[in-house]
């Protein structure tokens, strides 16, 4: 079933010229005599490129046949990330370029969502927030304990996160995977 251009809300997945895209931004402009123009920013789910596209109100768009499957992150060798389908034990891999910023939010053994298009993995969806253990952070200067002071902390996956002054080595913190921001200390 084809989609109309007004179905292209933020987050909608569709395909164009055999490539799956996700809508990142959506704006609709109504023009005279009941017509409308839809301006969208779309992100390719195969190579990550973001494009600006304009559709006229009467165009139809083909929905993308994407399936999500829970998989386990096994390990990486520096250039390739390895995953396993927990039902079939089938393994597959993605390059470090495909993983981009997501690599710093995964630990070996984590469960993530893999998106499949035409039988191949095109994307890994992370949880909105992930718990990560702090492996290094500076000690706070005595008396400098206001809650607005942020300091750098390194977590177990190697990424740096700005954290409040009270966070110390060994604490487990919740990190937002879309912004990389500290959310809270996990009990």
Buried (B, 14 or more C-beta within 10 A) or exposed (E): EEBEBEBBEEEBBBBBEEBBBBBBEBEBEEEEEEEBBBBBBBBBBBEEEEEEBEBEBEEEBBBBEBEEBEBBBBEBEEEEBBBBBEEEEEEBBBEEEBBEEBBBBBEEEBEBEBBBBEEEBBBBEBEEBBBBBBEEBEEBEEEEEEEEEEBEBBBBBEBEBEBBBEBBEEBBBBBBBEEBEBBEBEE
